[in-house]
Amino acid sequence: MGILEKALKMLEKHPLCDHCLGRQFALLGRNIENDERGEAIKLVLTLKAHELALSKNREGVRVLKILATNGFYKTAEEVLQKMKKRIPRKNFPETCFLCEDKFKILNELAKKALKKLEEYEYGSFLVGTELSVTVEEHEDEFKAEFDVSHGENMRNEFGRVLGKKIAECSGKTVEYMKPETVVLVNPLTEDIKLQINPLYVAGRYKKLVRGIPQSKWFCSSCRGKGCEKCNWTGKMYMESVEEIIEKPILDATGGLKASFHASGREDIDARMLGKGRPFVIEIAKPKKRFLDLKKLEDIVNACAKGKVEVSNLQFADKAAVRRLKKGESTQKEYRAIIEFENKIATKDLRLLEEKLTSVMVKQKTPLRVLHRRANLTREKYIYEVKVKKLSPKKVEMRVRCQGGLYVKELVTGDDGRTTPSVSEILKNKAKPIKLDVLNVIMVGQR
């Protein structure tokens, strides 16, 4: 069955607008929209029917009447009027069988969407179409009835055509893979919702003072609700690296909330020095995206008041968060000030460097975190250890190791749960009195 014959059979049974007729043949031809395709089919059918009618073939008048009524085709109606063949208005259907004439309100939907988008900054967007199961089943039944094999579904056409209109009016780019904003439209109910995708800002932070946790630490008694123990703050510590960094960024973006992601974490009593620890701030529903990151960096550092310092702020994406969480290629460099129970000799320093360089350390989950982490044995590699004597009972130890090594337990031995350890090797009880992270080395990051 040819295109014209199949199209006529469709119109004989159902009223179809240009969009919905053309959509059944959407894969035929290039750079043509479905309404143009549908109108072209109706025009050719009108020409052929007019030719038949002029040769006194009654089939021509019958087809012209189908096109004028079920095809909503004005040219066919005008041909019939000129031939003195009138059709009672009651024979004209009111709406398209498939879309209920919703393609006629595309301009109104575009204006409505643009109005909602006004309060957000965005460079790219995508239109998503929501249709009820009933409507989609209705179209599937139609396609099955007429054996449609070159068609497009209504959901795709609405999204594509509406996306073009919004792009023309806004000057923004339609982006299929990673749009900053998604416009969700139900053309039948005329409902429009916005999905504002997160904004990701990556960088590195230094923690210049001790006594600040990396993330919010909710009160263990009230779990954040506020109680006498936490002085009704809901928190064990009044501030954290996360809160210090995220507040100025939230203020700058007008976002709903922020999520802080980092490559590992340092203890509360440890500083994070060197180039800093890589992090990503994820801002939910940001109203502003076009940020001056150098200016924002200065604002964050001014608000941090010498406690925390950020650098190298740059825009990122969700993949950056995944890379942080994996951290398989991460190396860490630490500096620990260690105090021994007994005096140490120069030979002890050489022995530590020899026994702890290029060695695999086995660590059971430390007793101090066992209440919140699974009791597992982890193997972590130490690349290099350097030790310098500070006093008869104190040394400075620098460790370059695989990420995830518990350095405090490497010193103490944690009652035999970490082996080898400084205490075990020297048979001299040791404890870390100061700990600093000097570097976090991630492949592919500055």
C-alpha positions in Angstrom: 0.0 0.0 0.0 1.4 3.4 -1.0 1.8 6.5 1.1 -1.2 8.3 -0.4 -3.5 5.3 -0.2 -2.6 4.6 3.4 -3.0 8.3 4.4 -6.4 8.4 2.8 -7.5 5.2 4.7 -6.4 6.9 7.9 -8.4 10.1 7.1 -11.4 8.1 6.1 -11.7 6.6 9.6 -10.2 9.4 11.8 -9.9 13.2 11.8 -6.1 14.0 11.8 -4.3 17.3 11.9 -1.2 18.0 9.7 1.1 17.0 12.6 -0.5 13.7 13.4 -0.9 12.6 9.7 2.6 13.6 8.8 4.0 11.9 11.9 2.9 8.5 10.6 5.5 8.9 7.8 8.1 10.8 9.8 11.1 8.6 8.8 10.5 9.3 5.1 12.3 12.4 3.7 14.8 14.7 5.5 14.7 18.1 7.0 10.9 18.2 6.9 8.7 18.7 10.0 5.7 16.5 10.4 3.1 19.3 9.9 4.8 20.1 6.5 4.8 16.4 5.7 1.1 16.0 6.6 0.1 19.2 4.7 2.0 18.0 1.6 0.2 14.6 1.7 -3.2 16.4 2.0 -2.3 18.7 -0.9 -1.4 15.9 -3.3 -4.5 14.0 -2.3 -6.6 17.2 -3.0 -5.0 17.6 -6.4 -5.7 14.0 -7.4 -9.2 14.2 -6.1 -9.9 17.5 -7.9 -8.7 15.9 -11.1 -11.1 13.0 -10.7 -14.0 15.3 -9.8 -13.4 17.4 -12.9 -13.6 14.2 -15.0 -17.0 13.5 -13.4 -15.7 10.7 -11.2 -17.7 10.7 -8.0 -14.7 9.3 -6.1 -13.0 12.7 -6.4 -15.8 14.5 -4.6 -15.9 11.8 -1.9 -12.1 12.2 -1.2 -12.4 16.0 -1.2 -15.1 15.8 1.4 -12.9 13.5 3.6 -10.0 16.0 3.3 -12.2 18.9 4.1 -13.7 17.3 7.2 -11.4 14.7 8.7 -8.4 16.4 7.2 -9.3 19.9 8.4 -7.9 20.9 5.0 -9.1 24.4 3.9 -8.0 24.0 0.2 -10.2 20.9 -0.2 -13.2 22.8 1.3 -12.6 25.7 -1.0 -12.5 23.4 -4.1 -15.8 21.9 -3.0 -17.4 25.3 -2.6 -16.2 26.4 -6.1 -17.8 23.2 -7.4 -21.0 24.0 -5.5 -20.6 20.9 -3.4 -21.4 22.0 0.1 -20.9 20.0 3.3 -23.1 20.7 6.4 -20.9 22.1 9.2 -22.2 19.4 11.5 -20.1 16.9 9.5 -16.9 18.7 10.5 -15.2 17.0 13.5 -14.0 19.3 16.3 -10.6 18.0 17.1 -7.8 15.7 15.9 -8.3 12.1 16.9 -4.8 11.7 18.3 -3.5 15.0 19.7 -6.9 16.7 20.4 -5.5 19.7 18.6 -2.8 20.3 21.2 -0.2 21.0 18.5 -2.1 24.3 18.0 -1.1 25.6 21.4 2.6 25.0 21.0 3.3 28.8 21.0 1.3 29.2 24.2 3.2 26.3 25.9 6.5 27.8 24.8 5.6 31.2 26.4 4.5 29.5 29.6 7.7 27.5 29.8 9.9 30.6 29.1 8.0 32.4 31.9 8.9 29.7 34.4 12.5 29.7 33.2 12.9 33.4 33.8 14.1 33.0 37.4 16.9 30.5 36.4 20.2 31.0 34.6 20.9 28.2 32.2 22.8 27.7 29.0 21.3 24.4 27.8 18.0 22.7 28.2 15.9 19.7 27.0 12.1 19.3 26.7 10.6 16.1 28.1 7.0 15.2 27.3 4.7 13.5 29.7 1.7 11.7 28.3 -0.7 9.4 30.0 -0.6 5.7 29.4 -4.1 6.0 27.9 -2.9 8.5 25.2 0.1 6.4 24.3 -1.9 3.2 24.1 -4.4 5.1 21.9 -1.6 6.0 19.5 -0.1 2.5 19.5 -3.5 1.0 18.6 -3.8 3.5 15.7 -0.3 2.5 14.4 -1.2 -1.2 14.7 -4.5 -0.6 12.9 -2.8 1.0 9.9 0.5 -0.9 10.0 2.6 2.2 10.5 6.3 1.4 10.0 7.9 4.8 9.3 6.3 6.8 12.1 7.4 8.7 15.1 5.6 8.8 18.5 3.8 11.9 19.7 6.0 12.2 22.8 9.1 12.7 20.6 7.4 15.2 18.2 6.0 17.4 21.0 9.4 17.5 22.7 11.4 18.3 19.6 9.0 20.9 18.2 8.5 22.7 21.5 12.3 22.5 22.1 12.9 24.4 18.8 10.4 27.1 19.8 12.0 27.6 23.2 15.5 27.7 21.7 14.4 30.3 19.1 12.9 32.6 21.7 15.6 32.1 24.4 18.8 31.7 22.4 19.7 28.7 24.5 20.9 25.4 23.3 19.0 22.1 23.2 21.3 19.5 24.9 20.3 15.8 24.9 23.1 14.4 27.1 23.7 16.8 30.0 21.1 19.6 29.9 21.3 22.1 32.8 17.5 22.4 32.8 14.7 20.0 31.7 11.2 21.4 30.8 8.7 18.7 31.5 5.5 19.3 29.5 2.2 17.5 29.5 0.6 19.0 26.3 -2.8 17.5 27.0 -3.2 18.9 30.5 -1.0 21.9 29.6 1.0 21.4 32.8 4.6 22.5 32.8 7.3 21.6 35.4 11.0 22.4 35.6 13.7 20.0 36.5 16.7 22.1 37.4 19.8 19.9 37.3 22.5 20.4 39.9 25.5 22.7 39.5 28.9 21.1 40.4 31.8 23.2 41.5 35.1 21.4 42.1 38.3 22.6 43.9 40.7 21.9 46.7 40.5 22.9 50.3 43.0 23.3 53.1 42.1 23.0 56.7 44.5 25.3 58.5 43.4 24.7 62.1 42.6 21.6 64.2 39.3 20.9 65.9 37.0 21.3 62.9 35.3 18.2 61.3 35.1 17.9 57.6 31.3 17.5 57.5 28.4 18.4 59.7 28.5 16.3 62.9 25.0 15.9 64.3 24.5 15.4 68.1 24.5 11.7 68.9 21.8 12.2 71.5 19.1 14.2 69.6 20.3 13.4 66.0 20.1 17.1 64.9 16.9 18.1 66.6 18.5 20.0 69.4 18.9 19.1 73.1 20.6 20.2 76.3 23.7 18.2 75.5 24.4 20.1 72.3 23.1 23.4 73.7 20.1 23.1 71.4 22.2 23.4 68.2 21.7 19.9 67.0 25.4 19.6 66.4 28.5 18.3 68.2 30.6 21.0 66.6 29.5 24.5 65.7 31.1 24.5 62.2 32.7 22.2 59.7 34.7 22.4 56.5 31.6 21.5 54.6 29.5 24.4 56.1 32.2 27.0 55.8 32.6 26.3 52.1 29.1 25.7 51.1 27.3 28.7 52.6 29.0 31.4 50.3 28.4 29.1 47.3 24.8 28.6 48.2 24.3 32.3 48.6 25.9 33.0 45.2 23.8 30.4 43.3 20.5 30.8 45.2 20.4 27.0 45.4 18.0 25.0 47.5 20.7 23.0 49.3 24.3 21.8 48.9 26.0 18.3 49.1 29.7 18.1 49.9 31.8 15.4 48.3 35.5 14.9 49.0 38.4 12.5 48.3 38.5 11.0 51.7 38.6 12.9 55.0 41.0 14.0 57.7 40.4 13.5 61.4 39.0 16.5 63.4 42.4 17.0 65.1 44.4 16.8 61.8 45.1 19.7 59.5 44.8 19.4 55.7 47.8 21.3 54.2 49.9 21.2 51.0 47.8 21.7 47.8 44.6 20.7 49.7 42.1 18.0 49.4 40.0 17.6 46.2 36.3 18.3 46.7 33.1 18.9 44.7 30.1 21.0 45.9 26.8 19.9 44.4 24.2 22.6 44.4 20.6 21.5 44.0 18.2 23.7 42.0 20.6 26.7 41.5 19.0 29.9 40.2 22.4 31.3 39.1 25.0 29.3 37.1 27.1 32.0 35.5 29.5 32.5 38.3 32.8 34.3 38.5 34.7 31.5 40.2 37.8 33.5 41.1 35.6 36.1 42.8 33.7 33.3 44.6 37.0 31.8 45.7 37.9 35.1 47.3 34.5 35.3 49.0 34.8 31.8 50.5 38.3 32.4 51.8 37.2 35.7 53.4 34.3 34.0 55.1 36.5 31.1 56.3 38.6 33.6 58.4 41.9 31.7 58.1 40.4 28.4 59.2 39.7 26.9 55.7 41.1 28.0 52.3 39.8 26.9 48.9 41.7 27.1 45.6 41.4 26.1 41.9 37.6 26.4 41.8 36.2 25.1 38.5 32.9 23.9 37.0 32.6 20.1 37.1 29.9 17.4 36.5 28.6 14.3 38.2 31.4 12.2 36.8 33.8 14.3 38.9 32.0 13.1 42.0 32.3 9.5 40.9 36.0 9.9 40.4 36.4 11.3 43.9 34.5 8.5 45.5 36.5 5.8 43.6 39.9 7.2 44.6 41.6 4.0 43.5 44.7 5.8 42.3 44.8 8.2 45.2 48.0 8.5 47.3 48.3 10.5 50.5 51.2 12.1 52.2 51.1 12.6 56.0 53.3 14.2 58.6 52.9 12.8 62.2 54.6 14.0 65.3 55.1 10.9 67.4 55.9 10.6 71.1 57.4 7.4 72.5 57.3 5.9 76.0 61.0 5.3 76.0 63.9 7.2 74.5 64.8 6.4 70.9 68.2 6.0 69.1 69.3 6.9 65.6 69.3 3.3 64.6 65.6 3.2 65.5 64.9 5.8 62.9 66.7 3.8 60.2 64.8 0.7 61.3 61.5 2.4 60.9 62.3 3.7 57.4 63.5 0.2 56.4 60.6 -1.8 57.8 57.8 0.6 56.7 58.9 1.5 53.2 57.5 -0.5 50.3 55.4 -2.6 52.6 51.8 -3.8 52.7 50.1 -3.0 56.1 47.1 -5.0 57.3 44.6 -3.1 59.4 41.5 -4.3 61.1 38.9 -1.5 61.5 40.3 0.7 64.3 38.6 0.4 67.6 37.8 4.2 67.6 35.6 3.9 64.5 34.3 0.3 65.0 31.0 1.6 66.3 30.2 3.1 62.8 32.2 1.0 60.4 32.2 -2.7 59.5 34.9 -4.9 61.2 37.0 -5.6 58.1 40.7 -6.2 57.5 42.1 -3.7 54.9 45.4 -4.0 53.2 47.1 -0.6 52.4 50.4 -0.1 50.7 53.1 2.3 52.1 55.4 3.7 49.4 57.9 5.6 51.5 58.5 6.5 55.1 61.0 9.2 56.3 61.7 9.8 60.0 63.5 12.7 61.7 64.3 12.9 65.4 63.0 16.0 67.3 63.9 15.1 70.9 64.9 12.1 72.9 61.3 10.8 72.8 59.8 12.6 69.8 60.1 12.1 66.0 58.6 13.5 62.9 57.5 10.8 60.5 56.5 11.5 56.9 54.4 8.8 55.2 53.5 8.5 51.5 50.9 5.7 51.3 47.8 4.4 49.5 44.6 6.3 50.3 42.6 4.8 53.2 45.5 4.0 55.5 44.8 4.8 59.2 48.0 6.6 60.1 47.2 6.9 63.9 46.9 3.2 64.1 50.0 2.7 62.0 51.8 4.5 64.9 50.1 2.9 67.9 49.3 -0.6 66.5 45.8 -0.4 67.9 46.3 -3.3 70.3 47.6 -5.5 67.5 44.8 -4.7 65.0 47.4 -2.9 62.7 50.5 -4.7 61.7 53.3 -3.8 61.2 53.2 -0.6 63.3 55.7 1.8 64.8 55.1 0.5 68.3 55.5 -3.1 67.2 58.7 -2.6 65.2 60.5 -0.7 67.9 58.9 -2.5 70.8 58.4 1.0 72.2 54.9 2.3 72.9 54.2 5.2 70.5 51.4 7.7 70.1 50.7 10.4 67.5 50.4 13.8 69.1 49.9 15.8 65.9 48.9 14.8 62.5 48.8 16.7 59.2 47.8 15.7 55.7 50.4 17.2 53.4 49.1 16.1 50.0 46.3 14.2 48.2 47.6 13.0 44.9 44.9 12.1 42.3 45.7 11.0 38.8 44.4 13.5 36.3 43.9 16.3 38.8 46.1 19.3 39.5 
